Amino acid sequence: MSETTVVDARLDKLEQDNRRLKLTVGALLLVMAAVPLVGAVMPEQIPEVIQARRFEVIDGNGTLRALVSDKTIAYLDENHVTRAQLYADGFFLSDENGNVVWRTPER
């Protein structure tokens, strides 16, 4: 075999390996791009039941505005003052200073 033939054969093999590498990298990039898209297209799963011991509602500033627990449902203002509360024995409303302004009658 002449030196030119050996060089041509090695060059052909190198070009073939280069094509395979490009195809492999391209396929890998397509798969990596498709994974987030598949997650975005999947439908949201809505649970049948949500369970917790307590739920808290927080406003945009991170202030607790309402809570629901096994004993009470309470609504709070921006100063953390309970303004309305429903509990097992009744209901009450309070002013901005926390003073009760109305309460369900005692039984």
N, C-alpha and C positions, 0 to 999 in steps of 0.2 A: 504494500500500500504506500502510496506516495504521501508526502507531508501535507500536500494540499487536500487530499481526500480525508485525512485524519482530522485536519482543522475544520473542514466542511461538516464532517459527521458530528464533531463536538459542538460546533456552532448550531447545527440543526437541533441537537438534543437540548442545548441551552435555551434556544428559542421556544421549544416545546414545553420545557419546564417553566419558563416565564409565562407562557399562555395559561398553563394549568394554575399557576400561582395567582394570576390575575383573576381567573374564573372563580377560584376558591375564595379569595378575599372579597370579590364582588358578591358571591352568594352569601357569605358570612355577614356582610354589611346589610344585605336585604333582609336576612333573618333578624338581625339586631334591630332594624328599623321597624319590622313588622310586629315585634313583641309588644311594644307600647300601644300600637294601633289596635291590636286585638283586645287589649285590656280596656281601651277607650270605647270600643264598639260593643262590648259585652253588656247586656241589659243589667240594670240595677236590681239587686235582689232585696226585696222588702220582707223583713222578718214578720212572721205571724204574731209573735208575742215579744214584747220587750219587758224585761224584769230588772228591777233595781230596788234598793231599800230607800233611795231618796233621789229626786230629780231637782236640779237647780237650773234656773234661767239666769244667764249672765248677759248684761248689755254690752255694747261696743267698747265701753271703757273698762270692762272687767268687773263691774259692780254687780253684786247679787241683787236681782230684782224680784224673783219669785222662787218659792220652793214647794215641793210636794213630797210629803213623807207619809208614813203609815199613821201618823197622829194629826197632821195638820196640812193645810194649804195656806200659804202666806204670801202676801204681796208687799214688797218693800219699796221705799222711795230711794232717790239717789244718795241720801244721807244714811242709809241702812236702817231707817225707822220703819217698823212694821206698820203699814197703813190699814191693812185689812187682813183678817185671819179667820179661817173656818176651821173649827176643830170639833171633836166628838160631841161636846156639850153645847155648842152654839157658834156664834159669829160675833165679831166685834170690828168696829172701825175706829181709827185714831187720827188725830190731826198731825201736823208736821212736827210737833214737839213730842209726839208719842203719847199724848193724853187721850184716853178712850173717850170718844164722843157719842158712841152708840154701842150697845151690847144687847144681845138677845136676852129676853127676860128669863130670870131664874125660874126653874120649875118647882 
